[in-house]
Amino acid sequence: MDHELEYRAVLAVDIERSSGRGNVALLRIREVLATALRASFEESGIDWNACLRDDLGDGMRVTAPSGVRKTRLLHPLIHELSVRLRAHNRTAGPATQVRVRAALHAGDVFVGRGGEVTGRPLEVLARLLDAPPARAALAAAPETVTASVLVSQHFHEETVRHGYPGIDPDTFREVTFTVKEHTARAWLHLPGLTAAVTPLPLPQDPAAASEPSHMTNRASGHGVVYATQNGSQHIHINGQK
């Protein structure tokens, strides 16, 4: 058999508002993202050269090596990535600013001898990356926030909710979304924001309006509203609507 079934953690990232910048700027922001990702993986103790990587045009999909703990893809990797992008943006012009949506999932995938990866977990990862709540959250966040991260329910149950060192479950918010045929629950995180900050404005995001979605905010006190939609939205805080 040419493909082996293996349990792998998978990460996908997509640059926000990459279209319309022109070829020169697109080349530059792709380079910035690739450099930041490589450094973040290495800082997390994950061999970048052992990862299986797929070019998504204005982003990248990375399949971690077999046996890598999922915690490492959150901490310190996501923190390192957001910090490096923030450092770049301080001196970059508008055309080369980089903010990203990131998605995390894990599951059994087929890995080919040539490094190709296929399987249902990659389909789920793609839907997470396109989820309206993640788009709207990043659009509404301050410019200093360089990433929105959406983790699957499976990833959250096995990794986030346990509160391993460096991972604070209280900074993740449960959302539900539908992209194409896929409807699911997931958990949204914005590195650099905590559950205690002032609520963000509700953006009227065209991408979010095209697909149904809603969010359940379980924070106490002041929560952070990450998503919006056309029609009515119910935000639950302290048992009240």
Secondary structure, DSSP 8 states (H G I E B T S, - for coil): --EEEEEEEEEEEEETT-TTS-HHHHHHHHHHHHHHHHHHHHHTT--GGGSEEEE-SSEEEEE--TT--THHHHTTHHHHHHHHHHHHHHH--GGG---EEEEEEEEEEEEETTS-EESHHHHHHHHHHT-HHHHHHHHHS-TT--EEEEEEHHHIIIIITTT-TT--GGGEEEEEEEETTEEEEEEEE-TT--TTS--------HHHHTS-EEEE---SSS-------SS-----BTTB-
